[in-house]
Amino acid sequence: MVNALAQVPADFLYALGTLRKARCRSELRLDEIPAPARLAPFAVALGAEVIVPSGGKDRSPVHGPAAMALARSAAAGAAAGDDAEDGEELATGRFILLHDPDGSAVWDGEFRIVTYIRAQLDAEMGNDEMLGSVAWTWLVEALETHNAPYRAAGGTATRVLSESFGTLADRPASIDIELRASWTPASADVQAHLEAWSDMVCTFAGLPPLPDGVSALPRRRRN
């Protein structure tokens, strides 16, 4: 966690600055959330929701960690927070950047990106046996499309079935797809990595545009 700028390594400050430069789609609400305290000496975390607004103008998300570390755009962040709009939530996710100045043999580097994405599908789509491998392919293709060099990537795709009973029996069954993944960026410049991940969250939500040859997930059924 970042407690004082004087104690933050220059490489981590630089990485936070590159996060601030990331350009994400207006459907993605991106905000700083509490970072895990035990995974690395320094960490920052972002939470994301893909929202299709019911009305109003689009806005660009504010990246909390860069504003915190570099002490910039505090007023803009507050204004953006007041501009929240009601809409349909299609997917959620977390993006965590870890930094250990001493390096880690497990990471094969000084930085590690840990991510989580979840989206709800109709039961028919969720039962596709290839869904997990498709989700992993989206991650790899997103990083390649954004020219975000990485190594030592790994992840797990999980399908979670939800069924309702009793007074909720009228609700249709649904399946959530979850992808937990991590990788080591090739440098402290992680702008492209956040942009790739944010595009992937939108892909999970079924929002175009998508790379050639990739099909969108159908949006979740509204009850």
C-alpha positions in Angstrom: 0.0 0.0 0.0 1.1 3.5 -0.7 1.4 5.4 2.6 3.8 8.3 1.7 5.2 9.3 -1.6 8.7 9.5 -0.1 8.6 5.8 0.6 7.3 4.7 -2.8 9.9 3.4 -5.3 10.4 5.4 -8.4 9.6 2.4 -10.6 6.2 2.0 -8.9 5.4 5.7 -9.2 6.3 5.5 -12.9 4.0 2.5 -13.2 1.1 4.4 -11.6 1.7 7.2 -14.0 1.3 4.9 -16.9 -1.9 3.6 -15.5 -3.2 7.1 -15.5 -2.6 7.4 -19.2 -4.7 4.4 -20.0 -7.7 5.2 -22.2 -10.8 3.0 -21.5 -14.2 2.9 -23.0 -17.0 5.0 -21.5 -19.0 2.0 -20.6 -16.3 1.0 -18.1 -16.5 2.5 -14.7 -13.1 2.3 -13.2 -12.3 3.3 -9.6 -9.6 2.6 -7.0 -10.4 -0.1 -4.4 -8.5 -1.3 -1.4 -5.4 -3.2 -2.5 -4.3 -6.5 -0.9 -1.7 -5.8 1.8 0.1 -9.1 2.0 0.8 -10.0 -1.7 3.6 -7.5 -2.2 5.3 -4.5 -0.5 3.5 -2.2 -2.9 0.1 -2.7 -4.6 -2.7 -0.8 -6.2 -6.1 -2.1 -7.2 -8.8 -1.0 -9.5 -12.4 -2.2 -9.6 -14.4 -2.1 -12.9 -18.0 -2.3 -13.9 -19.2 -2.4 -17.4 -22.4 -0.2 -17.5 -24.6 0.6 -20.4 -26.1 3.9 -19.3 -29.8 4.5 -19.6 -29.2 8.1 -20.6 -26.9 11.1 -20.4 -23.5 11.8 -21.9 -20.5 9.4 -21.8 -17.6 10.1 -19.6 -14.1 8.8 -19.3 -13.2 6.9 -16.1 -10.9 8.4 -13.5 -7.9 6.3 -12.4 -7.6 6.6 -8.7 -4.0 5.3 -8.1 -2.4 7.8 -10.4 -4.3 10.7 -8.8 -3.3 9.4 -5.4 0.4 8.9 -6.2 0.9 11.9 -8.4 -1.5 14.2 -6.6 -3.2 15.2 -9.9 -6.8 15.7 -11.0 -8.4 15.3 -7.6 -11.1 17.7 -8.5 -11.8 15.9 -11.8 -12.1 12.6 -9.9 -14.6 14.0 -7.5 -16.6 15.5 -10.4 -16.6 12.2 -12.3 -17.8 10.4 -9.1 -20.8 12.7 -8.9 -21.7 11.9 -12.5 -22.7 8.3 -11.9 -25.6 7.1 -14.0 -28.1 4.3 -13.7 -27.7 1.6 -16.3 -27.4 -2.1 -17.0 -24.4 -3.9 -15.4 -22.9 -6.4 -17.8 -19.6 -7.4 -16.2 -17.4 -6.7 -13.2 -13.7 -7.1 -12.6 -10.6 -6.2 -10.6 -7.1 -5.2 -11.8 -4.3 -5.4 -9.2 -0.7 -4.2 -9.8 1.9 -5.7 -7.4 5.4 -4.5 -7.0 8.4 -6.0 -5.1 11.6 -3.9 -5.5 13.6 -7.1 -4.6 12.0 -9.1 -7.4 10.2 -12.4 -7.1 11.3 -15.8 -8.6 7.7 -16.8 -8.8 6.8 -13.7 -10.8 10.0 -13.7 -12.8 10.2 -9.9 -12.3 9.5 -7.0 -10.0 5.9 -6.4 -11.1 2.9 -8.7 -11.3 -0.6 -8.1 -12.6 -3.5 -10.0 -11.0 -6.9 -9.8 -12.5 -10.5 -11.1 -12.1 -13.4 -10.8 -14.4 -17.0 -12.0 -14.0 -20.0 -11.9 -16.3 -23.4 -13.6 -16.2 -24.7 -15.6 -19.2 -27.8 -17.4 -20.2 -27.7 -21.0 -19.2 -27.5 -22.2 -22.8 -24.3 -20.2 -23.5 -22.8 -21.0 -20.1 -23.0 -24.7 -20.8 -20.6 -24.5 -23.8 -17.7 -26.8 -23.0 -15.3 -24.4 -24.8 -16.2 -21.4 -22.8 -13.2 -21.5 -20.5 -10.7 -21.8 -23.2 -12.4 -19.0 -25.2 -12.1 -16.7 -22.2 -8.4 -17.4 -21.9 -8.0 -16.8 -25.6 -9.6 -13.4 -25.1 -6.9 -12.5 -22.5 -4.0 -13.5 -24.7 -5.5 -11.8 -27.8 -6.2 -8.6 -25.9 -2.6 -8.4 -24.7 -1.3 -9.1 -28.1 -3.6 -6.6 -29.8 -2.5 -3.8 -27.4 1.2 -4.7 -27.8 1.5 -5.4 -24.1 4.5 -7.7 -23.7 4.3 -10.2 -20.8 5.6 -13.5 -19.5 4.7 -16.2 -16.9 1.0 -15.9 -17.5 -1.5 -18.3 -15.8 -5.1 -18.4 -15.0 -8.3 -20.3 -14.2 -11.7 -20.1 -15.8 -14.7 -21.1 -13.7 -18.4 -21.5 -14.5 -20.9 -21.0 -11.6 -24.4 -22.2 -11.9 -27.2 -20.3 -10.2 -30.7 -21.8 -9.7 -33.6 -20.3 -7.8 -36.2 -22.1 -5.7 -39.3 -21.4 -3.6 -40.5 -17.9 -3.9 -37.7 -17.2 -6.4 -38.5 -20.2 -8.6 -39.6 -18.0 -11.5 -36.1 -16.7 -12.0 -34.4 -18.4 -14.9 -31.2 -20.3 -14.3 -28.0 -18.5 -15.2 -24.3 -19.3 -15.3 -21.5 -16.9 -14.4 -18.2 -17.1 -16.1 -15.2 -16.1 -14.0 -11.6 -15.7 -15.1 -8.8 -15.3 -12.6 -5.4 -14.6 -14.3 -2.0 -13.1 -13.6 1.0 -12.3 -15.6 4.3 -10.4 -15.4 4.6 -7.2 -17.5 7.9 -6.9 -19.4 8.5 -3.4 -17.9 7.1 -0.8 -15.5 5.0 0.7 -18.4 1.7 -1.0 -17.8 -0.6 1.4 -19.7 -1.2 -1.1 -22.5 -1.9 -3.9 -20.0 -4.7 -1.9 -18.3 -6.1 -1.0 -21.7 -6.0 -4.6 -22.8 -7.6 -5.8 -19.6 -10.4 -3.1 -19.8 -11.2 -4.2 -23.4 -11.4 -7.7 -22.2 -13.9 -6.8 -19.5 -16.0 -5.2 -22.2 -15.6 -8.4 -24.3 -16.9 -10.4 -21.4 -19.9 -8.0 -21.3 -20.6 -8.7 -25.0 -19.9 -5.2 -26.2 -18.5 -4.6 -29.7 -16.1 -3.9 -31.3 -14.2 -7.1 -31.1 -11.1 -8.5 -32.9 -11.8 -10.2 -36.2 -13.0 -13.8 -35.7 -14.1 -13.4 -32.1 -17.7 -13.7 -31.1 -19.3 -11.7 -28.4 -21.0 -13.3 -25.4 -24.8 -12.6 -25.4 -25.8 -10.1 -22.8 -27.2 -11.6 -19.6 -30.9 -12.1 -19.5 -32.7 -9.4 -17.4 -35.3 -10.7 -14.9 
